[in-house]
Every structure is written in structure tokens, then in C-alpha cells.
Amino acid sequence: MCAYLGRRRIIHPTRGRVPFDLYPYQRRLAESRAAQRIVVKARQVGVSQLIAGEALFLAKHLDGVTVLFVSRNLPAAQHLQRMVYRLMESDRNLPPVVRRNEAELAFGNNSVIRSLPATEDTGRTFAATAVYLDEFAHMPWADRIYQAVAPCAARGGRLTVISTPYGKANAFYRLWQKSGLGTRAFARLRVHWSECPEYNPEGHSLDDPNERRRVGEKGAWWQAQRPRFTDDQWAQEYECDFVGSAALVYREFDPELHVGRFEYNPDWPTYVGQDFGYVNPSVALVIQVSPSEDVFVIGEDYHTNRAVSDLARSVYLPVCQKYRVQAWHCDPSGRSEMAELRAAGIPAVGRRSTIEEGVLAVRKLLRPPGGGRPRLHIDRRCVRLIAEMSTYAYREGFDQVEKDQSDHGPDALRYFVVNHWRGAAETEPLVLP
């Protein structure tokens, strides 16, 4: 494929028609054989150009394939299709074209390339050999579209998901996060602005990312473009950084920094953080504290529609005995629930604190004041806690936490922290930076 694309010509925005010389990251993506790929990228780095070339290559060389582009809106969908047509101009050996418009290209070998805007039903009416979800973080109905098109990979096809970041409250971030945790089988590619020869002509080929960035920041492109963006805008548009909404409670939480593989250490004390529920889940987090007072969440138990008395006997007491739990730190408002835990032989404790007090204490573990390494670590198997830490938010327009279905794991963690370190948090209302 790379050899085929190298013989094509593309339209450069300032230099006109030029050879399609693949950049290293374009070549890595083209050479990938993964059935599922996910790409987080800086703006205008040529990834859309590459997938247009891949689509044309497949349609030419394989009979009867269907390639489907899904874009966030109609102009974006038409733009991708036009990229395919421009590449065709430098290939005189294509199969006969039997249909051509801004939404569909059909060849005489029964291969088709379709480019559609995102709608509630996009993807459900087509059986595709290859699907490309372009700018997926910005796409309406993203979850429904993903559900519709994902089975193509399960039937031997290929699914490629591409986007610049757009915060954390979207399907693209969740897929990127889960692929890093190993719960989604995506091959991941990150394309940072400093890797693009157009943006960093002197340093793009350097192996060390810090050195590559340092050289790039001395260049004319960076000097001209960087002042045009706020820090958050720049982070999302060019740094491949999933900057969270200002409403997120734990903006400091980053699975790349705080999530890993952490096994039980019998030499460290073990505790549990507990949030009570029934229709909403009861959550128990198994937590260890190292001699350096780093916090390791090594297990989670989420249960709905089960009484605490039942959970105490069948779930919590075995956990308590297995890990020799020293204290079971609970929501202090659950007095009757704590009494049931104690009756089962579980060392339940709880003290009153404000939400702001606990949130600030957790934030200090995620990003210690004055810098330094994180002190909160979550095992990658705690998938629900990780997801909730990424989306836990304040009510719009307020400094109060939104109580909803995604707060139960963070609440259990907060109860542990304020119980274990009674003086660790301040009591002033939390103000986001």
C-alpha cells in the first residue's frame, strides 16, 4: 500500500499538486495490520489524506469491497470523498467508474466507497469491509454509530477511529482509555504536532519527544501559531491532550499517569472505602497504603439491588479476611449499614466531612502540591472506578458536585481518604484553578 500511495499525487494547501510522500507516522498507520485502530492526532497532519488513500487502494485492488467513511457533518464527509477523487487523478489504471458523486464512488469491480455524515442510523444499512470514523470525538450520536459499525471488525473487516481530542466526556476518549487499559483491542497511534514535518521541519525526525518538542518550539511555525490559542485549546488541538472540561472534579486524573497493574502486597496495610447503595450501586474499594504513603486501589466491588446485610456475609467478610482489612471506611450517613457491617465482624468506621474536604484531599494525591510524582494509583482492573474518575463533574455553574450515577466509586475513595488522613484535607470550599 505504501508503494502505491507513494506514486499518487495530492493537493498541498500552499504548494499545489505534489507527490504523496508519506510521513513516518502515516507509514506506521498504513503498515498496521490491526483489525481495529484508534488514532489521536494534532490538527491537519495528513491522517485524513492517508485514509482516503487507503480507501482507494482497497477499492482498486479488491473486488466487491465496501469502504465507509463516517464524518461529523456533511461538509466533512464530502471533503473526504473529494480527497479520494484527487488521488484518482494520478492513477490511470483504475477499474471503470460506474457511479460517482459526493457521497458514493462505485467501480466496475463491484467495490464501493461511501462517505456519510453522522446521523442516528448511520452505518446500520451497510455491511462494510472497512469503516473509518473521522473526528469521532466531535461526532453526534457517536455511541450509537460505534455500536452499529463495530461488528464489521468482528466479521473480518477493519475499523479505524480517528480524532483530535475534545475533552473526556465522549465516546472517543472512552475508547482511547479502554484501549490503553487493554479492555478494547485497538492498536493505538498518537500523532503530536512536533512529529509533522510541516510544523517542525528541523526536529520532526528526532527520537526523543522532549528534544523534538524543544526544537519545534524554536521554529517559525510554533512561534506564529502558539499565541493564537489558549492553553486548553492548544492542548486539545495540537498536543493530543484530553484536557477535561472545567466542570470535571478530578481534572488531574490521567489514566496514563495513575493507572497500572498493582498486585496485593501482604506487607502493606489494607483498607476499604465504602459507598452504600441499593438501586444505586454499593461500592467497596480495596485499598493499600505503602510505607511512603502512596495509595493503591487494587480491587473494586459494585453491587446493585442487594442489601448490606447480604453483602456483608457473602462478599465483604471474605474480602476482609482475605486481605486482613484493618479498617472499613464508610459513608458516615449510613449508620445502620455500618452497624450491620460491624455485626458481621467487619471493622466499619466513618467520620463526617464535607464533599469539598474529601475532593481536595483526593486531588492532592493525584497531583501533590508543588509538583512531584502522583501518590494515587489505580489497578487497571478497576474499570468502573477509572471511568467514573474521568467523568465525575460539578453541576453546571456551581462549585457543587453533581450527584448522579457516576459518583459512587469516587465517593468510596473519598470516604477512605478523609477517614485515613484526618488532617490531610482543608475545610475551605474547593475552588477550581
N, C-alpha and C positions, 0 to 999 in steps of 0.2 A: 504493500500500500504506500509506503513512504516513497518508493521509487516512482510510483505512478503520480503521486501528488507533486513530487519534485519536477515533473515535466509539465505541470499546469502553470497557468498564469493567473494572477489575482489583481484586483484594483486596489492600489495603495491610496490612502486619502490625500497624500500630498505629492506622490511621485508617479501617479498614474499606473499603467499596467506594468507589473513586474513579475519575475519568476517566483513561484511559491516555494521559497527556501524555508524549510521547516526549522523553527527554533527547537532547542533541545527538549523543552517541556512538551511541545507539540508532538515531537517524535516519540517521547515516552508514552503519551496518551495513545497515539496511533499504533504503537507496537504492543500495547497491553492486550492480553488475551482474556482478561477477566470478563465474566458474563455480566457483572454489574460494576459500574464505575461511578464515582462521585468526585466532582471537581469543584473546589472553591478557588476563586480566581480574582485577580485585580481586573479593573475595567480595561476593555479594549486591548487585550493581549493576544488576540488571534485564535481563541478557542472556538468561537462560532465559525470562523473560516475553516478550521480543521474539521469540524463535524459536518459541514457542508461537503467537504472533500471526501470524507468517509462515506457519506450517503451516496455520492455519485459513483465512487469506486464499487460499492456493493451492488448498486443497481445495474452497472455496466457488466460486471464480471459474474454475477449470479442470476440465474433465471428465476423469475417468479417471486422475488423478494418484495416485501413492503417495508419501507422506511418511513417512520412517523416522527416529525418534529412537532412538539407542543411548546408554544411560547406564551408569554403572559398576556399578550393582546394581539390584535390583528396586524398592526404595522410591524411588530416584531416578527410575526410568523411570515409575512410577505418578504421581509428583509432576508430571512434565512433562505427562502426559496430563490430569491434573486441571486444570492451568493452561489447557489448551485448552477444557475444559468450562466453566470460569468465564467465559472470554471469550465463549463461545457464548450465555451468558445475556443478553448485551446486544445480540444480533443476532437479530431476529425474521424475517429473510428468508433463512435458510439453506436449502439443499436438504433434503429429507426424510432423517431419520436412519434407517438400516436395521439398524445394529448399533452397540452402544455398551457398552464395558466398560473396565477399567483398562489394557488392552493394545491395544485397537483401536477406532477410530471409522470407520464406513463411511457414506457418503451415497448418496442415490438417483442422483446423477450419476456413480457408479462411482469416486469419489475416496475414498481411504483414508488415515488417519493411524494409524501403528503406533508403539508405544513399547515397546522391548525392553531387558532388561538385557544386559550384556556376557557372552557365552559364547564358546567356541572357534569355534562355527559361526554366530554372529550375522551377519546380512547376506547369507549365501550363498544363501538361499532366496527372496529378494525382489529384484525389479527395481524400483528406486526412482527417482522423479523428483527428489527432494531428500532428502539424508541429513544428519542433524545428529549429530555425535559430541560428547556433552556430558561435561565434566570428563574429557577424554581422557587427561590426564597421570596420572590416578588409575585408569585402566581396565585390568582384567586382559585378557590376550590382545590388547593394543592393536595390535600389528603385524599379527596375523592378521586382525583386524576391519578394519583400514585396507585391507589387501590385498583383502579381499572387497568392500568398498563403494566404493573409489576409482574403479572403472570407471564408476560412474554419471555422473560428470562428463564422462568421455570420450564418453559416448553422448548428450550434450546436457543432462544433468541438472546438479544443483548439489550440492557437498559443502561443508559448514561444520564446522570443527573448533574446539571451544571448551574452554578450561580455565583454572583458576588454575594457576600453576606448581607443580611437585613435583620440584624438583631437575633435574638434567641427564640422568640415566640412564633416559630413557624416550622413547617414540615421539613424544610431543607436542613435547618440546624439539628433537628431531632435525628434525621438520617445520618448526618455527619457525626454527631455524637455517638450514635449507636454503632456506626461502622468502626469508630475508634475503640469502642468497648468490646467489639467482637460479636455483637448481637445482630448485626446485619453484615452480609457477606459482600461488601463493596470494597473494591480497590480504590484507595484514596490518592488524589493528586492535589497539591496546593501550588498555585502559581502566584507568587509575590511580585509586586511591581519591579523589584530590583533584578529579577530574572529576565526581564524583557529587554532585548537589545535596543528597542525604540526608546525606552525610558532610561536605560543605564548602559550606554554604548561602551564605556570603558571597563565596567566592572561586572557585567551580567554573567560572565563565564566563571567567576571566582567560586570556589567550592565552599568557602566559609561564609555563612549567611551574614554574619556581623560585618565582615570585611566588605562583602558585596554591597551591603546597605551603606556602609561608610563611604565607599567610592561613589555610589549613586547619589548620595545627598550632597556631594560636591558638584554634581553635574548641572548643566543648564536646565534640563527638563524639570528636575526636582525643585530647583531654585525658583522656577517660574510657576509651577503648579501648586506646590505645598501651601503657599499663603492663601490660596483661593478656598480652602476647606477648613472647617473646624476640626478639632482633634477627633471627634467621633465620626464625622463624615469621612475624613481621611482614613481612619482605621478600617471602616467598612468598605470603602470604595477601592482602596489600594493595598492595605496591609493584610487582607484576608482575615480580619479580626471580627469575631462575632460580638461586637460591642452590644451589650444589653440595653434595653430600654431604661431610661432614668427611673422608671417605676419599679424595677426589679429590686427586691430586698437584698439579695446577695449578688450584687454586681461583680464582686471579687471572685465568685466561684467560676472556675475554669476546669473542665474535666481533663484538659491536657496537663494541668498542674496538680490537681487534687485527687485524681482517680488513678488507681493502680491495682496491683494484686498484693493483698496483705493477708497473710495467714495468721491464725491464732498463735500467740506466744504464751506458753504456760507460765513463764516467769514474770509476766506483767499482770497487774490487777485488771479485772474485768468488771464492767458495769453495764447497765441497761438504761436507755432513755425510753420512756413510755408515754404515748398519747392514747387516751381512751376513746373508744367509739363503739358504735353498733351498726347502724346503717352506714355511717361513715366508718372508715376502717380503724380498727385498733392497731396501733403500730408499736412494735418493740424493736429498738436498735441495739445490737450487741456492740459494745464499745470497749476498747482497751486504751490505757494510757501508758506511754513509755516512760523510762526514767527521766528523759528530757522534757516530759510533759507534752509530748505530741499526742494527738488524739487520732485513733484509728477505728473507724466504723467497719467492722468485719462481717456483720450479718444484719438482716432485716426480716421481720415477720409482719405481714399485712393480713388482717383477717376482718371480714365483714359478717354481720348477722350471727355473731357468736357472743354469748355472754362472757363477762370477765371470769366468772366462776368456772366455766367450762375451759376457757383458755388457760387459766391458772393451773389447772390439773394436767391438761393434755399437752400444752405447748410450753408455757412459761417455766413450770417447775423443772422439766427436763433440761431446758436451756440453762436455768440457774445452776443445776447440778453439774451439767457438762462443763460449763466454763467457770465454775466456782465464783459466781457473781457476788461481789462484795456489797453492792447497793443497787436498788432498782428505783431509778429517779423518775418520778411520775408528775403528771399534771396535778397540782395541789388542789384543784377544784374537785377532783374525783375522790372524795373522802371514802365513800362507800366502796368504790372499786379498790382503793388501796387497802382497806380493811379485808377485802376478800383475798387479795394477794398475800397479805400477812397471815391470814388464816391457813393458807396453803403452804406456808413456810418460806415465802419469798420476802426478802428484806426491802419492802417498799417504803420509800421516803418521798417527801415533797416539800417545797417551800414556796411561798408566794413571791412573785416578781412581776414586773411589767414586761410586756412584749418587747418594748424598746430596749430594756435592760438586757434581755436574753439575746436579741438580734445583734446588739453591739458586741456582746461577748463572742458570739459565733464569728462575726466579721473580723474581730481581732485575731482569731485563729486562722481564718482564711488568708488574711493579709496583715501580719503583725505591724503595729505602728512603727514608723521609722524604717520600714523595709524588712529585709530578711526573708528566710525561707518560710513557706506555709507550714502551719502546725496542725492543720486538719487534713486527714487523709481518708478516702472512702474506697472500699474494695469495689472493683468493677461489677461484682455480682449483685450489689445493692442497686439494681437498675431503677426501682421506683423512687428511692431517695435521690438518686442522681438526677432523674428527670424533674422531680419537684424542686430541687435546689436551683435548677436552671430557669424555672418559670414562676417561682414564688414572688408575688408582686404586691405593691402598695395600691390602695384604692386610688383611682384617678383623681388628682387634685388634692390628695390628702397625704399626711405622713403617717397614716394608719394602715396596718397590714390588711389586705383583702382576705377575709376568711372564706375559703372555698374548698374544692375537692383536692387541691394540690398542696395543702399546708400541713398535712398530718406527719409526714416524715420530718420536715424541718421543725415542727413543734416538738417532736420527741427528742430531736437533737438539742434543741434549745433547753428543754427541761433538764437534760443531763448536765449541760454546761453551767447553768445557773445554780444547780444543786452542788456540783462537784467543786466549782470555784466560787465560793460565796462572795468573794470580794473582787472577782475578775471583771465585772461589768460596772459601768457607771449608770446612774439612775436618771440622768438628764434625758429628755426626749431626743431621739435619734434624728439628726438632720443629714440628708444625703449630700455628699460632696458635689 
